[in-house]
Amino acid sequence: MGVMDWIKRGVGELMIARPDEAKGYVVWKHPDPTIPMKSQLTVESDERCVFFRDGKIVATLGPGRHTLDSANLPFLSNLIDSFTGGRVLIAEVFFVSVREFTGIKFGGKIGNVEDPKSGVPVETMVHGEFAFRVSSPEALVVGLVGMGRSEPDPVGPWMREQVLKVIRDRIAELIVRNKWPLLDVTSGAYTEELEKSVLEGIVGHVSSYGLLIPRLGNFVIAINEDDRANLKRLYTDAAYLRAVGGVDNFQRFAAGKAMMGAGEGLAKGGGDGGAGGGSGLLGGAGLGVGLSMAQMMMGAAAQQAAPNAQAAAAGAAGAAAAGAGAGAGAAAGAPAVGTARFCAGCGAPLAPDARFCGQCGRKRDA
């Protein structure tokens, strides 16, 4: 080792700070646990420096330049190595960034979510961004990162899984509880409500590790285009049902419309566009078929009401017959008025005022 190498090593030992290539890490561990007394420790404004000895937290230093001397920092007396005559500190030093990390991307499948408006389960996905920051450097190192890492990056991937898990739970819960139509959710109509619910739900999952998610970035809840088209068609059909007043009326309306469409197709001569002399005849026949089938549909509807009408008519007729029978019974004992007379000779009927038979000329008996 040359003189210059020895000088450079000595200067490096006296200056302790996070190197530029490690500024992007959430946590960076100083590689050498032996630190010369009176070294200069530099802590940036967006980080904290945590000292550990024998697996225990000794102290945390904030931003600034610190001279590592027990006279300035009394806790260092617990870190002095007696074998070196008090010239070396033995400690594990972690630099933890406390700034807000933004633009952390996440995404994945939520699963089959039932659309409350149509009752159809639809495969739903989500993707977006979120931001997080460290609220407790000591809890993060002890609880998540661990003591053996010098260039750790477990925080971002782990946070992605936590966000996605909470979003899965909260979206399904809110849609079912509030009966939000899935097309409205995917259009972004409830983005603020979803963000608030997710942020509230994720606190319990990350706070024990000294982490905080202050906000979600732009996130999108999406469904397959075929499923979107299917939901739109179902929503349209439901609107028609409400407009015509129920399923039965809608079925009659749809059937009649279809039959009329079939008749118009026949009237146009199918694929020939109605060309030729025979197309006129076919057009009339086709239109007649359409009208006839539409009338059949209307007739079927009328037949549904016919049994009720027939029953009512039968009841009225029975009542009338009963009244007529009672009248006849009352008049049974009275003499007949205008009884018919017959000729005693030939048996031909006689007119009431005739004095002679019109058939044989015999005089009418008194």
C-alpha positions in Angstrom: 0.0 0.0 0.0 1.5 3.4 -1.0 1.4 6.6 1.0 -1.4 8.1 -1.1 -3.5 5.0 -0.7 -3.0 5.1 3.1 -4.0 8.8 3.1 -7.1 8.2 1.0 -8.2 5.3 3.2 -7.8 7.5 6.3 -9.8 10.4 4.8 -12.6 7.9 3.8 -12.7 6.6 7.4 -13.0 10.1 8.7 -16.0 11.0 6.4 -19.1 8.9 6.7 -22.1 9.6 4.4 -24.4 7.8 2.0 -22.8 7.6 -1.4 -24.5 9.2 -4.4 -25.2 5.8 -6.1 -27.2 4.7 -3.0 -29.4 7.8 -2.7 -32.3 6.0 -4.4 -32.5 3.3 -1.7 -35.0 3.6 1.1 -32.4 2.0 3.5 -28.7 1.9 3.1 -26.3 0.3 5.6 -22.7 1.6 6.1 -20.5 -1.4 5.1 -17.9 -1.0 7.9 -18.9 -1.4 11.5 -15.6 0.0 12.8 -15.7 3.8 12.8 -12.8 6.0 13.9 -13.4 8.3 16.8 -14.0 11.9 15.8 -15.1 10.9 12.3 -17.5 13.3 10.5 -20.9 11.9 9.9 -23.1 13.7 7.3 -26.9 13.1 7.4 -28.9 14.7 4.5 -32.1 16.6 5.1 -34.2 13.8 3.7 -32.8 11.0 5.8 -32.1 9.7 9.3 -29.1 7.8 10.7 -29.8 4.9 13.1 -27.1 3.4 15.3 -27.3 -0.3 16.4 -25.0 -2.1 18.8 -25.4 -5.8 19.7 -28.8 -5.9 17.9 -30.2 -3.0 19.9 -31.1 0.5 18.8 -28.7 2.9 20.4 -29.7 6.3 18.9 -31.0 8.1 15.8 -29.4 11.2 14.4 -31.2 13.8 12.3 -29.9 16.0 9.4 -26.6 17.8 9.7 -22.9 17.1 10.2 -22.0 15.3 13.4 -18.6 14.8 14.9 -18.5 11.3 16.4 -17.1 12.1 19.8 -18.5 10.9 23.1 -18.0 14.5 24.4 -20.5 15.7 21.8 -22.7 12.7 21.6 -22.8 10.9 25.0 -24.5 7.8 23.6 -21.2 7.0 21.7 -19.6 6.0 25.0 -21.6 2.8 24.7 -20.0 2.1 21.3 -16.3 2.6 22.2 -14.1 -0.4 21.6 -11.9 -0.8 24.6 -9.4 -3.0 22.8 -8.4 0.0 20.6 -7.9 2.3 23.5 -11.1 4.2 22.8 -10.1 5.2 19.3 -12.7 3.2 17.4 -16.5 2.9 17.6 -18.2 -0.4 17.0 -21.7 0.1 15.5 -24.0 -0.8 12.6 -25.1 2.4 11.0 -28.2 2.6 8.8 -29.2 5.6 6.6 -33.0 5.7 6.1 -34.7 8.0 3.6 -37.7 9.8 5.0 -38.7 11.7 1.8 -41.8 10.7 -0.1 -41.3 8.1 -2.8 -43.7 8.8 -5.7 -44.6 7.0 -8.9 -44.6 3.5 -7.4 -46.5 1.5 -10.0 -48.9 -1.4 -9.2 -51.4 -3.4 -11.0 -53.2 -6.8 -11.3 -56.5 -8.6 -11.3 -59.2 -7.8 -8.8 -61.2 -10.9 -9.7 -64.8 -11.5 -10.7 -67.0 -8.7 -9.3 -70.8 -8.9 -9.6 -72.3 -5.9 -11.2 -75.2 -4.9 -9.0 -77.2 -3.4 -11.8 -77.2 -6.5 -14.1 -76.2 -9.3 -11.7 -73.5 -10.4 -14.1 -70.0 -11.3 -12.7 -67.3 -9.4 -14.6 -63.5 -9.9 -14.5 -62.1 -6.6 -13.1 -58.5 -5.2 -13.2 -56.7 -2.3 -11.6 -53.5 -0.4 -12.3 -52.0 2.9 -11.1 -49.4 4.5 -8.9 -49.0 5.4 -5.2 -46.6 7.2 -3.0 -45.2 6.2 0.4 -42.7 7.5 3.0 -41.1 6.3 6.1 -42.6 7.5 9.4 -40.4 5.4 11.8 -36.9 4.5 10.5 -36.2 2.3 13.5 -39.4 0.2 13.0 -38.6 -0.1 9.3 -35.1 -1.5 9.8 -36.1 -3.9 12.6 -39.5 -5.0 11.2 -39.1 -5.2 7.5 -35.6 -4.6 6.1 -33.5 -6.5 8.7 -30.0 -6.0 10.0 -28.1 -7.9 7.4 -28.9 -5.8 4.3 -26.6 -3.2 2.9 -28.4 -2.5 -0.4 -32.0 -3.5 0.3 -35.0 -2.9 -1.9 -37.8 -5.0 -0.3 -40.0 -2.0 0.5 -41.4 -1.1 -3.0 -42.4 -4.6 -4.0 -43.9 -5.4 -0.6 -45.9 -2.1 -0.6 -47.3 -3.0 -4.1 -48.7 -6.2 -2.8 -50.3 -4.5 0.2 -51.9 -1.8 -1.9 -53.3 -4.4 -4.4 -54.6 -6.5 -1.6 -56.5 -3.7 0.0 -57.9 -2.5 -3.3 -59.3 -5.9 -4.0 -61.1 -6.0 -0.7 -62.4 -2.4 -0.7 -63.6 -2.3 -4.3 -65.7 -5.4 -4.0 -67.1 -4.3 -0.7 -68.0 -0.8 -1.8 -69.6 -1.9 -5.1 -71.8 -4.4 -3.3 -72.7 -2.2 -0.3 -73.4 1.0 -2.3 -74.8 -0.9 -5.4 -72.5 1.1 -7.7 -72.9 0.1 -11.4 -69.7 -1.3 -12.6 -69.7 0.9 -15.7 -69.8 3.9 -13.5 -66.9 2.6 -11.4 -64.7 2.0 -14.4 -65.5 5.5 -15.8 -63.9 7.1 -12.7 -67.1 8.4 -11.1 -66.1 7.0 -7.7 -62.3 7.5 -7.8 -62.2 9.8 -4.7 -64.4 7.5 -2.6 -62.3 4.5 -3.5 -59.0 6.3 -2.8 -60.2 7.4 0.6 -61.4 3.9 1.5 -58.1 2.3 0.3 -55.9 4.7 2.2 -57.9 4.1 5.4 -57.8 0.4 4.9 -54.0 0.1 4.3 -53.0 1.9 7.5 -53.3 -1.2 9.5 -51.1 -3.2 7.1 -48.1 -0.9 6.9 -48.1 1.3 10.0 -46.4 -1.3 12.2 -43.4 -1.3 9.8 -43.0 2.5 10.1 -44.5 3.2 6.7 -47.2 5.6 5.5 -49.0 5.9 2.2 -50.2 9.5 2.0 -51.9 9.3 -1.4 -52.6 7.3 -4.5 -51.6 8.6 -7.9 -53.7 8.1 -11.0 -55.3 4.6 -10.8 -57.7 3.0 -13.2 -60.3 0.2 -12.7 -60.9 -1.6 -16.0 -62.8 -4.4 -17.5 -62.6 -6.3 -20.8 -64.0 -4.5 -23.8 -66.3 -7.5 -24.6 -67.7 -7.4 -21.0 -68.1 -3.6 -21.3 -70.2 -4.0 -24.5 -72.2 -6.8 -22.8 -73.0 -4.6 -19.8 -74.1 -1.7 -22.1 -76.5 -4.0 -24.0 -77.9 -5.3 -20.7 -78.4 -1.8 -19.4 -80.2 -0.8 -22.7 -82.5 -3.8 -22.4 -83.3 -2.9 -18.8 -84.2 0.6 -19.9 -86.6 -0.7 -22.6 -88.3 -2.9 -20.0 -88.9 0.1 -17.7 -90.2 2.1 -20.7 -92.8 -0.5 -21.8 -93.9 -1.5 -18.3 -92.5 -4.9 -17.7 -91.3 -8.2 -19.1 -94.6 -9.4 -20.7 -95.1 -6.1 -22.5 -91.5 -6.0 -23.6 -91.7 -9.5 -25.0 -94.9 -8.7 -27.0 -93.3 -5.5 -28.2 -90.1 -7.2 -29.3 -91.9 -10.1 -31.0 -94.1 -7.8 -32.9 -91.2 -5.7 -34.0 -89.3 -8.8 -35.1 -92.2 -10.0 -37.1 -92.6 -6.7 -38.8 -88.9 -6.7 -39.6 -89.2 -10.1 -41.1 -92.1 -9.0 -43.3 -90.2 -5.9 -44.5 -87.3 -8.2 -45.4 -89.5 -10.4 -47.5 -91.1 -7.3 -49.0 -87.6 -6.2 -50.2 -87.1 -9.6 -51.9 -84.3 -10.7 -49.6 -80.8 -10.2 -51.1 -82.2 -9.1 -54.6 -83.2 -5.7 -53.3 -86.8 -6.2 -54.7 -85.7 -6.3 -58.4 -87.8 -8.2 -61.0 -91.4 -8.6 -61.7 -91.9 -11.3 -59.1 -90.6 -9.1 -56.3 -93.7 -7.0 -56.2 -95.8 -10.1 -55.5 -93.3 -11.4 -53.0 -93.2 -7.9 -51.4 -97.0 -8.0 -50.9 -96.9 -11.5 -49.5 -94.0 -10.7 -47.2 -95.7 -7.7 -45.8 -98.8 -9.7 -45.3 -96.8 -12.3 -43.4 -95.4 -9.7 -41.1 -98.7 -8.1 -40.4 -100.4 -11.5 -39.9 -97.7 -12.7 -37.5 -98.0 -9.4 -35.6 -101.7 -9.8 -35.4 -101.2 -13.4 -34.2 -99.1 -12.0 -31.4 -101.8 -9.5 -30.5 -104.4 -12.3 -30.8 -102.4 -14.5 -28.4 -102.4 -11.7 -25.9 -106.1 -11.3 -26.3 -106.7 -15.0 -25.9 -105.0 -14.8 -22.5 -107.9 -12.5 -21.3 -110.6 -14.6 -23.1 -111.1 -17.3 -20.4 -111.8 -14.6 -17.8 -114.3 -12.9 -20.1 -116.0 -16.2 -20.9 -116.3 -17.1 -17.3 -118.0 -13.7 -16.5 -120.4 -14.2 -19.4 -121.3 -17.7 -18.3 -122.1 -16.3 -14.8 -124.3 -13.6 -16.2 -126.2 -16.1 -18.4 -126.8 -18.4 -15.5 -128.2 -15.6 -13.4 -130.6 -14.7 -16.2 -131.7 -18.3 -16.7 -132.4 -18.6 -13.0 -134.6 -15.5 -13.1 -136.5 -16.8 -16.1 -137.2 -20.1 -14.4 -138.6 -18.4 -11.4 -141.0 -16.3 -13.5 -142.3 -19.4 -15.3 -143.0 -21.2 -12.1 -145.1 -18.3 -10.8 -147.3 -18.2 -13.9 -147.9 -22.0 -14.1 -151.3 -21.9 -12.3 -152.8 -19.2 -14.5 -155.1 -20.1 -17.6 -153.5 -19.9 -21.0 -154.4 -16.8 -23.0 -155.3 -17.2 -26.7 -155.4 -21.1 -26.8 -155.3 -22.5 -30.4 -158.6 -24.2 -31.9 -158.7 -27.0 -34.6 -161.4 -28.2 -37.1 -163.4 -31.1 -35.8 -163.6 -32.6 -39.3 -160.1 -32.4 -40.8 -158.1 -31.2 -37.8 -156.7 -28.1 -39.5 -155.9 -25.1 -37.3 -158.6 -22.5 -37.3 -158.1 -18.7 -37.1 -159.4 -17.1 -33.9 -162.2 -15.2 -35.7 -163.0 -17.9 -38.5 -166.5 -19.3 -38.6 -165.7 -22.0 -41.2 -162.7 -24.3 -41.8 -160.5 -23.0 -44.6 -159.5 -26.6 -45.6 -162.8 -28.6 -45.6 -165.5 -25.8 -45.3 -167.0 -27.3 -42.2 -168.7 -24.9 -39.8 -166.7 -24.2 -36.7 -168.2 -25.7 -33.6 -169.1 -23.3 -30.9 
